[in-house]
Amino acid sequence: MKSLLHRLIRLDHLITHKSTGKPADCAQKVGISERSLYDYLRILKDMGAPVRFSRGRCTYYYAEGGHFHISFLSKEKEAQFAGREEGALLGA
């Protein structure tokens, strides 16, 4: 049985490459029901993903460039990242 994380990664990949197809097709590609697909899309949206559906291309896509990056972040790397983010906000 695939985990929630693996399914979200698969869904992100399909959306990033604009290859989801219609909702029923996308659900099949991810290995979930169509009803569950809407729950997964809600999770992505709740995490800030600008997910949209193109009726013309019959695919989900991100309204702006980007993708999810899920990995372990050590305290040292986290501090470096926080410093860069703070500098960017201050216009450094």
Secondary structure as the mmCIF struct_conf table of DSSP 4:
data_model
#
loop_
_struct_conf.conf_type_id
_struct_conf.id
_struct_conf.beg_label_comp_id
_struct_conf.beg_label_asym_id
_struct_conf.beg_label_seq_id
_struct_conf.end_label_comp_id
_struct_conf.end_label_asym_id
_struct_conf.end_label_seq_id
HELX_RH_AL_P HELX_RH_AL_P1 LEU A 4 THR A 16
TURN_TY1_P TURN_TY1_P1 HIS A 17 LYS A 18
BEND BEND1 LYS A 22 LYS A 22
HELX_RH_AL_P HELX_RH_AL_P2 PRO A 23 VAL A 30
TURN_TY1_P TURN_TY1_P2 GLY A 31 GLY A 31
BEND BEND2 ILE A 32 ILE A 32
HELX_RH_AL_P HELX_RH_AL_P3 GLU A 34 ASP A 46
TURN_TY1_P TURN_TY1_P3 MET A 47 GLY A 48
STRN STRN1 VAL A 51 SER A 54
TURN_TY1_P TURN_TY1_P4 ARG A 55 CYS A 58
STRN STRN2 THR A 59 TYR A 62
BEND BEND3 ALA A 63 GLY A 65
HELX_RH_AL_P HELX_RH_AL_P4 LYS A 75 LEU A 89
TURN_TY1_P TURN_TY1_P5 LEU A 90 GLY A 91
#
